[in-house]
Amino acid sequence: MKKILIVEDVAFNLDLLVQLLEDHYTIITAGDGAESVQKAGEEKPDLILMDLSLPVMDGWEASRQIKAQSDLAHIPIIAVTAHAMQGDRERTLESGCDDYITKPIDEDLLYAKLARHLSEGDS
């Protein structure tokens, strides 16, 4: 079973993502950006869902740090964020995220992005 690291500091949002995904994936969670960097290194997930507005270290910096590590750089990071203003998507991709989805989460879009990024790792 593929392993997904969900990085989210708001309990409601974390619970929602876990409920949507736990039947299909092994789920690991982190509540802040620094913890996400640590868990990514320890767990080597197949994909990371990264909130951007996080305590301790924001998701942009956490994504940069994860992508800077040669043994983690291949892991797709999908930003899951309320940042939906002009320029936010570009800023997110520049920080190392591979994709972007806005809150509130469109479940069909989330599943489609997960399928695309996880299947790319299989080829």
Order of alpha helices (4+ residues) and beta strands (2+ residues): beta-alpha-beta-alpha-beta-alpha-beta-alpha-beta-alpha
